[in-house]
Amino acid sequence: MIRLTLYTTQGCHLCAELEARVAALTRQPIAWQRIEVADDETLLAYYGERIPVLADDAGNELEAGYVLERLCDWLRARGWLDESAISDGTKPEVPAPKGRHQRDGRRYLG
């Protein structure tokens, strides 16, 4: 099982896209730990403008993991990338946010 930490915040569509891509590219069970950066001023100052940030168990972080090439390289370096998933050419579906969320600077009440 892959254990990953995702530094995120409520309504982050890039975070949802990153999670979907990781699931599609690894095709392995993933244990997610999601850390809400808005709940801690120190985390907000450090990660606020960088989210989503993905981290493995060793603490190695990946910024801009929503960029497919960066994510593939990061997963490949850890032996988690399913190479056939890249050749499938399928873009993972990102679920629509539920409840109150914000996208592209606009607020939605859901």
N, CA, C and O atoms as a MOPAC input file, in Angstrom:
PM7 MOZYME 1SCF
protein

 N      0.83700 1    -1.17300 1     0.00000 1
 C      0.00000 1     0.00000 1     0.00000 1
 C      0.88800 1     1.24500 1     0.00000 1
 O      1.89300 1     1.30800 1     0.70800 1
 N      0.50400 1     2.21600 1    -0.79400 1
 C      1.21300 1     3.49200 1    -0.88000 1
 C      0.63100 1     4.43000 1     0.17400 1
 O     -0.58600 1     4.57300 1     0.28300 1
 N      1.49800 1     5.06000 1     0.93900 1
 C      1.06400 1     6.02400 1     1.95200 1
 C      1.52800 1     7.41700 1     1.52300 1
 O      2.72200 1     7.67900 1     1.37800 1
 N      0.54600 1     8.29800 1     1.32600 1
 C      0.84500 1     9.64500 1     0.85500 1
 C      0.17000 1    10.68700 1     1.73300 1
 O     -0.90400 1    10.46300 1     2.29100 1
 N      0.82500 1    11.82000 1     1.83700 1
 C      0.26500 1    12.97300 1     2.52900 1
 C      0.00100 1    14.04500 1     1.49000 1
 O      0.84900 1    14.33600 1     0.64600 1
 N     -1.18800 1    14.63100 1     1.56400 1
 C     -1.56000 1    15.70500 1     0.65500 1
 C     -1.84000 1    16.95000 1     1.48200 1
 O     -2.75200 1    16.96700 1     2.30900 1
 N     -1.05200 1    17.98500 1     1.25200 1
 C     -1.29500 1    19.27700 1     1.87900 1
 C     -2.28800 1    20.00400 1     0.99500 1
 O     -2.01500 1    20.25300 1    -0.18000 1
 N     -3.43500 1    20.34400 1     1.55100 1
 C     -4.56900 1    20.78900 1     0.75800 1
 C     -5.37600 1    21.82600 1     1.51500 1
 O     -5.02800 1    22.20200 1     2.63500 1
 N     -6.44400 1    22.28200 1     0.90400 1
 C     -7.43400 1    23.12900 1     1.55400 1
 C     -8.78700 1    22.87100 1     0.90400 1
 O     -8.86900 1    22.35000 1    -0.20800 1
 N     -9.82600 1    23.23800 1     1.60500 1
 C    -11.18200 1    22.97000 1     1.13500 1
 C    -11.43800 1    23.60700 1    -0.23000 1
 O    -11.10500 1    24.77000 1    -0.45600 1
 N    -12.03000 1    22.83500 1    -1.12900 1
 C    -12.39900 1    23.34000 1    -2.44400 1
 C    -11.25900 1    23.42600 1    -3.44200 1
 O    -11.41500 1    24.05200 1    -4.49100 1
 N    -10.12900 1    22.82500 1    -3.15100 1
 C     -8.96600 1    22.89000 1    -4.04200 1
 C     -9.16900 1    21.92200 1    -5.21200 1
 O     -9.02800 1    20.71000 1    -5.04700 1
 N     -9.49800 1    22.45100 1    -6.38400 1
 C     -9.73800 1    21.58500 1    -7.53700 1
 C     -8.44300 1    20.95400 1    -8.04300 1
 O     -8.47500 1    19.85300 1    -8.59300 1
 N     -7.31600 1    21.62200 1    -7.87100 1
 C     -6.04000 1    21.02200 1    -8.26900 1
 C     -5.70400 1    19.83000 1    -7.37800 1
 O     -5.09900 1    18.85900 1    -7.83400 1
 N     -6.09300 1    19.90500 1    -6.12100 1
 C     -5.87000 1    18.78900 1    -5.18700 1
 C     -6.69300 1    17.57700 1    -5.60700 1
 O     -6.19600 1    16.45100 1    -5.60300 1
 N     -7.95400 1    17.81200 1    -5.97000 1
 C     -8.81900 1    16.71600 1    -6.42300 1
 C     -8.26500 1    16.09900 1    -7.70400 1
 O     -8.28800 1    14.88000 1    -7.87200 1
 N     -7.76900 1    16.94200 1    -8.60000 1
 C     -7.18300 1    16.44100 1    -9.84500 1
 C     -5.93000 1    15.61100 1    -9.56300 1
 O     -5.72100 1    14.56500 1   -10.17700 1
 N     -5.10600 1    16.07800 1    -8.63800 1
 C     -3.89100 1    15.35500 1    -8.27800 1
 C     -4.23300 1    13.98600 1    -7.68900 1
 O     -3.62400 1    12.98500 1    -8.06800 1
 N     -5.18500 1    13.92800 1    -6.77900 1
 C     -5.58800 1    12.65100 1    -6.17900 1
 C     -6.07800 1    11.67400 1    -7.24800 1
 O     -5.71600 1    10.49800 1    -7.23500 1
 N     -6.89600 1    12.16600 1    -8.16400 1
 C     -7.42000 1    11.30400 1    -9.22700 1
 C     -6.30300 1    10.79500 1   -10.12900 1
 O     -6.30700 1     9.63400 1   -10.53700 1
 N     -5.35600 1    11.65900 1   -10.43700 1
 C     -4.23600 1    11.23600 1   -11.29500 1
 C     -3.34700 1    10.20900 1   -10.60800 1
 O     -2.91100 1     9.24600 1   -11.23800 1
 N     -3.07700 1    10.40800 1    -9.32500 1
 C     -2.24900 1     9.44700 1    -8.59400 1
 C     -2.93500 1     8.08600 1    -8.60400 1
 O     -2.29000 1     7.07100 1    -8.86600 1
 N     -4.23000 1     8.05500 1    -8.32200 1
 C     -4.97400 1     6.79400 1    -8.31400 1
 C     -4.94300 1     6.12200 1    -9.68200 1
 O     -4.79000 1     4.90400 1    -9.77300 1
 N     -5.08800 1     6.90800 1   -10.74300 1
 C     -5.10400 1     6.34600 1   -12.09200 1
 C     -3.73000 1     5.86700 1   -12.54100 1
 O     -3.62400 1     4.89500 1   -13.28800 1
 N     -2.67900 1     6.54600 1   -12.08800 1
 C     -1.33100 1     6.22100 1   -12.54500 1
 C     -0.64600 1     5.13200 1   -11.72800 1
 O      0.30100 1     4.50600 1   -12.20400 1
 N     -1.10700 1     4.90400 1   -10.52300 1
 C     -0.47200 1     3.87800 1    -9.69900 1
 C     -1.23400 1     2.56700 1    -9.74400 1
 O     -0.63400 1     1.49200 1    -9.74900 1
 N     -2.55200 1     2.65500 1    -9.77600 1
 C     -3.42200 1     1.46500 1    -9.76100 1
 C     -3.07400 1     0.54900 1    -8.58700 1
 O     -3.09500 1    -0.67600 1    -8.70100 1
 N     -2.75600 1     1.17300 1    -7.47200 1
 C     -2.47100 1     0.46500 1    -6.22900 1
 C     -3.30400 1     1.11400 1    -5.12600 1
 O     -3.72400 1     2.26400 1    -5.25700 1
 N     -3.54000 1     0.38600 1    -4.05100 1
 C     -4.24600 1     1.01000 1    -2.92600 1
 C     -3.40900 1     2.14200 1    -2.33700 1
 O     -2.19200 1     2.02300 1    -2.19000 1
 N     -4.07900 1     3.23200 1    -2.00600 1
 C     -3.38800 1     4.39600 1    -1.46100 1
 C     -4.02400 1     4.76400 1    -0.13000 1
 O     -5.24500 1     4.87700 1    -0.02700 1
 N     -3.20300 1     4.94800 1     0.87500 1
 C     -3.65200 1     5.46100 1     2.16400 1
 C     -3.33400 1     6.95300 1     2.17500 1
 O     -2.17000 1     7.34900 1     2.24900 1
 N     -4.36900 1     7.76800 1     2.10200 1
 C     -4.20200 1     9.21500 1     2.04500 1
 C     -4.26300 1     9.82000 1     3.43800 1
 O     -5.12300 1     9.46200 1     4.24300 1
 N     -3.35900 1    10.72500 1     3.71400 1
 C     -3.47100 1    11.59400 1     4.87200 1
 C     -3.59600 1    12.99600 1     4.29500 1
 O     -2.66600 1    13.50400 1     3.66800 1
 N     -4.74300 1    13.61300 1     4.50800 1
 C     -4.97400 1    14.95500 1     3.98500 1
 C     -4.80800 1    15.95500 1     5.12400 1
 O     -5.45500 1    15.84300 1     6.16600 1
 N     -3.94500 1    16.92000 1     4.91100 1
 C     -3.69000 1    17.92400 1     5.92900 1
 C     -4.22600 1    19.26000 1     5.43500 1
 O     -3.78500 1    19.78700 1     4.41400 1
 N     -5.18000 1    19.79200 1     6.17400 1
 C     -5.79800 1    21.07500 1     5.86600 1
 C     -4.86700 1    22.18500 1     6.34200 1
 O     -4.68400 1    22.37700 1     7.54400 1
 N     -4.27900 1    22.91400 1     5.39300 1
 C     -3.29400 1    23.92700 1     5.75900 1
 C     -3.94000 1    25.16600 1     6.36200 1
 O     -3.27900 1    25.90300 1     7.09300 1
 N     -5.20700 1    25.41100 1     6.07700 1
 C     -5.87800 1    26.60700 1     6.58600 1
 C     -6.12100 1    26.53800 1     8.08800 1
 O     -6.40800 1    27.56000 1     8.71200 1
 N     -6.01100 1    25.35200 1     8.67800 1
 C     -6.25600 1    25.18000 1    10.11100 1
 C     -5.04100 1    25.50600 1    10.97500 1
 O     -5.14700 1    25.51800 1    12.20100 1
 N     -3.89800 1    25.76900 1    10.36300 1
 C     -2.66300 1    26.00300 1    11.10900 1
 C     -1.90300 1    27.13600 1    10.42700 1
 O     -1.56900 1    27.04400 1     9.24600 1
 N     -1.63200 1    28.20000 1    11.17000 1
 C     -0.99600 1    29.37400 1    10.56800 1
 C      0.40500 1    29.08300 1    10.02600 1
 O      0.81700 1    29.66000 1     9.02000 1
 N      1.13000 1    28.19400 1    10.69000 1
 C      2.46800 1    27.84300 1    10.22100 1
 C      2.38600 1    27.09200 1     8.89500 1
 O      3.12800 1    27.38700 1     7.95800 1
 N      1.46800 1    26.11100 1     8.82600 1
 C      1.28400 1    25.36600 1     7.57100 1
 C      0.77500 1    26.27800 1     6.46900 1
 O      1.20300 1    26.16800 1     5.32000 1
 N     -0.13400 1    27.17500 1     6.81300 1
 C     -0.68200 1    28.09800 1     5.81800 1
 C      0.41400 1    28.99300 1     5.25600 1
 O      0.45500 1    29.24600 1     4.05200 1
 N      1.29400 1    29.46800 1     6.11600 1
 C      2.38500 1    30.32600 1     5.64700 1
 C      3.34200 1    29.55400 1     4.74700 1
 O      3.85400 1    30.09500 1     3.76600 1
 N      3.58300 1    28.28200 1     5.08400 1
 C      4.54600 1    27.48400 1     4.32000 1
 C      3.95300 1    26.90700 1     3.03600 1
 O      4.59100 1    26.95000 1     1.98400 1
 N      2.73400 1    26.36500 1     3.11700 1
 C      2.13700 1    25.65900 1     1.98000 1
 C      1.05000 1    26.45900 1     1.25100 1
 O      0.63800 1    26.08000 1     0.15500 1
 N      0.59300 1    27.53900 1     1.83700 1
 C     -0.57400 1    28.25600 1     1.32900 1
 C     -0.61400 1    28.48800 1    -0.16700 1
 O     -1.63000 1    28.21700 1    -0.80800 1
 N      0.46500 1    28.98200 1    -0.73200 1
 C      0.48500 1    29.27500 1    -2.16800 1
 C      1.09300 1    28.14500 1    -2.98100 1
 O      1.21300 1    28.25000 1    -4.20100 1
 N      1.47900 1    27.06100 1    -2.30900 1
 C      2.13000 1    25.94500 1    -3.00300 1
 C      1.20100 1    24.75900 1    -3.22400 1
 O      1.52900 1    23.86000 1    -3.99900 1
 N      0.04400 1    24.73900 1    -2.55700 1
 C     -0.81200 1    23.55300 1    -2.63300 1
 C     -1.30300 1    23.33900 1    -4.05800 1
 O     -1.48600 1    24.29900 1    -4.80600 1
 N     -1.51200 1    22.09800 1    -4.43000 1
 C     -1.33300 1    20.90400 1    -3.62900 1
 C      0.13500 1    20.47500 1    -3.56800 1
 O      0.87400 1    20.56700 1    -4.54900 1
 N      0.52700 1    20.00700 1    -2.39200 1
 C      1.85600 1    19.43200 1    -2.21100 1
 C      1.66800 1    18.00000 1    -1.75100 1
 O      0.93700 1    17.72700 1    -0.80000 1
 N      2.33500 1    17.09800 1    -2.43700 1
 C      2.24600 1    15.67100 1    -2.15800 1
 C      3.54200 1    15.24400 1    -1.47600 1
 O      4.62400 1    15.67300 1    -1.87800 1
 N      3.44000 1    14.40300 1    -0.44700 1
 C      4.63400 1    13.92800 1     0.24900 1
 C      4.55000 1    12.43100 1     0.46300 1
 O      3.47900 1    11.89100 1     0.74100 1
 N      5.70200 1    11.75400 1     0.33000 1
 C      5.74100 1    10.31900 1     0.60000 1
 C      6.09300 1    10.09300 1     2.07100 1
 O      6.26000 1    11.05400 1     2.82100 1
 N      6.20400 1     8.84000 1     2.48400 1
 C      6.50300 1     8.50900 1     3.88400 1
 C      7.84100 1     9.05100 1     4.35300 1
 O      8.01900 1     9.31900 1     5.54100 1
 N      8.77600 1     9.21400 1     3.44200 1
 C     10.10200 1     9.72000 1     3.80600 1
 C     10.12600 1    11.24000 1     3.90700 1
 O     11.14500 1    11.82200 1     4.27900 1
 N      9.00600 1    11.88700 1     3.57600 1
 C      8.94000 1    13.34500 1     3.64000 1
 C      9.35400 1    14.04000 1     2.36600 1
 O      9.43500 1    15.26800 1     2.33400 1
 N      9.62100 1    13.27900 1     1.30300 1
 C      9.97300 1    13.87900 1     0.01200 1
 C      8.71700 1    14.50000 1    -0.58600 1
 O      7.69800 1    13.82700 1    -0.74000 1
 N      8.79300 1    15.77100 1    -0.91800 1
 C      7.62300 1    16.49600 1    -1.39000 1
 C      7.65600 1    16.71800 1    -2.89700 1
 O      8.71300 1    16.80500 1    -3.52200 1
 N      6.45600 1    16.80600 1    -3.44600 1
 C      6.28000 1    17.13500 1    -4.85700 1
 C      5.34200 1    18.32400 1    -4.95800 1
 O      4.19100 1    18.26300 1    -4.52500 1
 N      5.84700 1    19.40500 1    -5.53500 1
 C      5.01100 1    20.56600 1    -5.82900 1
 C      4.57200 1    20.47700 1    -7.27800 1
 O      5.25000 1    19.86300 1    -8.10100 1
 N      3.45300 1    21.08100 1    -7.58700 1
 C      2.91800 1    21.11200 1    -8.95600 1
 C      2.75900 1    19.69900 1    -9.51000 1
 O      3.03600 1    19.45000 1   -10.68300 1
 N      2.31500 1    18.78300 1    -8.66500 1
 C      2.11000 1    17.40000 1    -9.08600 1
 C      0.96500 1    17.22200 1   -10.05500 1
 O      0.82400 1    16.15900 1   -10.66000 1
 N      0.14300 1    18.24700 1   -10.21300 1
 C     -0.94000 1    18.19500 1   -11.19300 1
 C     -0.39000 1    18.25900 1   -12.61400 1
 O     -1.11400 1    17.97200 1   -13.56700 1
 N      0.89000 1    18.63300 1   -12.77000 1
 C      1.55400 1    18.58800 1   -14.07200 1
 C      1.94800 1    17.12900 1   -14.30500 1
 O      2.76400 1    16.57500 1   -13.56900 1
 N      1.37100 1    16.52200 1   -15.31900 1
 C      1.48800 1    15.08600 1   -15.53900 1
 C      2.93700 1    14.60200 1   -15.58500 1
 O      3.25400 1    13.58200 1   -14.97400 1
 N      3.81000 1    15.29300 1   -16.28000 1
 C      5.19800 1    14.85400 1   -16.41200 1
 C      5.90700 1    14.83100 1   -15.05400 1
 O      6.63900 1    13.89300 1   -14.73900 1
 N      5.67800 1    15.87800 1   -14.25800 1
 C      6.30000 1    15.94000 1   -12.92500 1
 C      5.79900 1    14.79900 1   -12.04900 1
 O      6.58300 1    14.15300 1   -11.35400 1
 N      4.49400 1    14.55500 1   -12.08400 1
 C      3.90700 1    13.49000 1   -11.27200 1
 C      4.43200 1    12.12900 1   -11.70500 1
 O      4.79000 1    11.30700 1   -10.86200 1
 N      4.47900 1    11.88400 1   -12.99500 1
 C      4.98200 1    10.59800 1   -13.49600 1
 C      6.42700 1    10.37000 1   -13.06900 1
 O      6.77900 1     9.27000 1   -12.64400 1
 N      7.26600 1    11.39400 1   -13.17800 1
 C      8.66800 1    11.25900 1   -12.76900 1
 C      8.77500 1    10.95000 1   -11.27700 1
 O      9.58200 1    10.11300 1   -10.87100 1
 N      7.96700 1    11.61800 1   -10.46700 1
 C      8.00700 1    11.43200 1    -9.01600 1
 C      7.54700 1    10.01800 1    -8.64900 1
 O      8.17300 1     9.35000 1    -7.82600 1
 N      6.45700 1     9.57200 1    -9.26000 1
 C      5.95500 1     8.21400 1    -8.99000 1
 C      6.93100 1     7.15200 1    -9.50200 1
 O      7.15100 1     6.14300 1    -8.83300 1
 N      7.51300 1     7.37200 1   -10.67700 1
 C      8.46600 1     6.42600 1   -11.26500 1
 C      9.69200 1     6.26300 1   -10.36700 1
 O     10.19000 1     5.15000 1   -10.19700 1
 N     10.17700 1     7.35300 1    -9.79800 1
 C     11.35600 1     7.30800 1    -8.93000 1
 C     11.11900 1     6.44800 1    -7.69100 1
 O     12.07000 1     5.94700 1    -7.09100 1
 N      9.86700 1     6.27700 1    -7.31200 1
 C      9.51800 1     5.47300 1    -6.14700 1
 C      9.04200 1     4.07100 1    -6.51400 1
 O      8.70900 1     3.26900 1    -5.64100 1
 N      9.01300 1     3.78400 1    -7.81500 1
 C      8.57400 1     2.46500 1    -8.27200 1
 C      7.06700 1     2.26900 1    -8.22000 1
 O      6.59100 1     1.13400 1    -8.22000 1
 N      6.31500 1     3.35800 1    -8.17500 1
 C      4.85900 1     3.27100 1    -8.05000 1
 C      4.12000 1     3.50200 1    -9.36100 1
 O      2.91900 1     3.24000 1    -9.43800 1
 N      4.79400 1     3.97600 1   -10.37600 1
 C      4.12400 1     4.32000 1   -11.62600 1
 C      3.78200 1     3.06900 1   -12.42100 1
 O      4.64400 1     2.22500 1   -12.66700 1
 N      2.53600 1     2.95300 1   -12.81700 1
 C      2.09700 1     1.90000 1   -13.72700 1
 C      2.25500 1     2.46600 1   -15.13700 1
 O      1.41800 1     3.24100 1   -15.60000 1
 N      3.33200 1     2.07400 1   -15.81400 1
 C      3.65700 1     2.63700 1   -17.13100 1
 C      2.51500 1     2.44800 1   -18.13200 1
 O      2.32400 1     3.28600 1   -19.01300 1
 N      1.76500 1     1.37100 1   -18.00700 1
 C      0.65900 1     1.14600 1   -18.94400 1
 C     -0.45000 1     2.17500 1   -18.75100 1
 O     -1.22300 1     2.43200 1   -19.67300 1
 N     -0.53200 1     2.75600 1   -17.57400 1
 C     -1.56100 1     3.77300 1   -17.32600 1
 C     -1.29600 1     5.02900 1   -18.14900 1
 O     -2.22900 1     5.73100 1   -18.53900 1
 N     -0.01900 1     5.30900 1   -18.41200 1
 C      0.31900 1     6.47600 1   -19.22600 1
 C     -0.10500 1     6.24600 1   -20.66900 1
 O     -0.64400 1     7.14700 1   -21.31300 1
 N      0.13500 1     5.05100 1   -21.17100 1
 C     -0.18300 1     4.76600 1   -22.56400 1
 C     -1.67200 1     4.60900 1   -22.80600 1
 O     -2.11800 1     4.64900 1   -23.95200 1
 N     -2.45700 1     4.42700 1   -21.73200 1
 C     -3.91300 1     4.33700 1   -21.89700 1
 C     -4.48000 1     5.61000 1   -22.49600 1
 O     -5.49300 1     5.59000 1   -23.19500 1
 N     -3.80300 1     6.72500 1   -22.20600 1
 C     -4.25200 1     8.00000 1   -22.74500 1
 C     -5.53000 1     8.50800 1   -22.11900 1
 O     -6.14000 1     9.45100 1   -22.62100 1
 N     -5.93400 1     7.89700 1   -21.03800 1
 C     -7.17100 1     8.34300 1   -20.39500 1
 C     -6.85200 1     9.34400 1   -19.30700 1
 O     -5.95800 1     9.13500 1   -18.48700 1
 N     -7.59000 1    10.42200 1   -19.31200 1
 C     -7.43100 1    11.41500 1   -18.26800 1
 C     -8.40200 1    11.05200 1   -17.15500 1
 O     -9.60100 1    10.90500 1   -17.39600 1
 N     -7.89400 1    10.90700 1   -15.94800 1
 C     -8.78400 1    10.52900 1   -14.86500 1
 C     -9.86900 1    11.56900 1   -14.64200 1
 O     -9.62500 1    12.77200 1   -14.74400 1
 N    -11.05600 1    11.09600 1   -14.34100 1
 C    -12.15600 1    12.01100 1   -14.07300 1
 C    -11.98700 1    12.58600 1   -12.68700 1
 O    -11.69600 1    11.87000 1   -11.72900 1
 N    -12.17200 1    13.88600 1   -12.59400 1
 C    -12.08400 1    14.55600 1   -11.31500 1
 C    -13.50300 1    14.75000 1   -10.81000 1
 O    -14.31500 1    15.38800 1   -11.48000 1
 N    -13.81300 1    14.21000 1    -9.64300 1
 C    -15.17000 1    14.36100 1    -9.13000 1
 C    -15.48400 1    15.81500 1    -8.84100 1
 O    -14.61400 1    16.58100 1    -8.42700 1
 N    -16.73500 1    16.18700 1    -9.06200 1
 C    -17.15600 1    17.54500 1    -8.76900 1
 C    -17.14300 1    17.75500 1    -7.25700 1
 O    -17.55100 1    16.87000 1    -6.50500 1
 N    -16.68000 1    18.91500 1    -6.81100 1
 C    -16.67000 1    19.17400 1    -5.37800 1
 C    -18.08900 1    19.16500 1    -4.82000 1
 O    -19.03600 1    19.56000 1    -5.50000 1
 N    -18.22500 1    18.70900 1    -3.57600 1
 C    -19.53000 1    18.67800 1    -2.92600 1
 C    -19.57300 1    19.77100 1    -1.88500 1
 O    -18.57800 1    20.04700 1    -1.21400 1
 N    -20.72900 1    20.39000 1    -1.75400 1
 C    -20.87500 1    21.43700 1    -0.75000 1
 C    -20.21700 1    22.72600 1    -1.19100 1
 O    -19.97700 1    22.94800 1    -2.37800 1
 N    -19.93400 1    23.55700 1    -0.23500 1
 C    -19.34100 1    24.85800 1    -0.50500 1
 C    -17.91700 1    24.68300 1    -1.02700 1
 O    -17.13600 1    23.92600 1    -0.45200 1
 N    -17.57500 1    25.38200 1    -2.11700 1
 C    -16.22900 1    25.30800 1    -2.66500 1
 C    -15.93200 1    26.56100 1    -3.48700 1
 O    -16.81400 1    27.37400 1    -3.76200 1
 N    -14.68700 1    26.68700 1    -3.86000 1
 C    -14.26200 1    27.83200 1    -4.65700 1
 C    -13.45900 1    27.32200 1    -5.83700 1
 O    -12.61700 1    26.43700 1    -5.68100 1
 N    -13.70900 1    27.86800 1    -7.01400 1
 C    -12.97500 1    27.48400 1    -8.21800 1
 C    -12.75500 1    28.72700 1    -9.06200 1
 O    -13.67400 1    29.51100 1    -9.29800 1
 N    -11.52100 1    28.88900 1    -9.50800 1
 C    -11.14300 1    30.02500 1   -10.35700 1
 C    -11.57900 1    31.36000 1    -9.74200 1
 O    -12.01300 1    32.26800 1   -10.45200 1
 N    -11.46000 1    31.46600 1    -8.42000 1
 C    -11.78500 1    32.71400 1    -7.73900 1
 C    -13.25500 1    32.94400 1    -7.49100 1
 O    -13.62200 1    33.97100 1    -6.91900 1
 N    -14.11400 1    32.02200 1    -7.90100 1
 C    -15.55200 1    32.16200 1    -7.70000 1
 C    -16.01200 1    31.20700 1    -6.61200 1
 O    -15.52800 1    30.07800 1    -6.53000 1
 N    -16.92600 1    31.64200 1    -5.79000 1
 C    -17.44700 1    30.81200 1    -4.71000 1
 C    -18.76400 1    30.16400 1    -5.12700 1
 O    -19.62100 1    30.78800 1    -5.75300 1
 N    -18.89300 1    28.89900 1    -4.75900 1
 C    -20.10400 1    28.14500 1    -5.05300 1
 C    -20.60900 1    27.55500 1    -3.73200 1
 O    -19.82300 1    27.09300 1    -2.90500 1
 N    -21.90600 1    27.57800 1    -3.55400 1
 C    -22.48500 1    27.05700 1    -2.32500 1
 C    -22.86300 1    25.59300 1    -2.45600 1
 O    -23.11800 1    24.94200 1    -1.44300 1
 N    -22.90700 1    25.05600 1    -3.65500 1
 C    -23.16500 1    23.64000 1    -3.89400 1
 C    -24.53800 1    23.27600 1    -3.52600 1
 O    -24.92700 1    22.11600 1    -3.66300 1

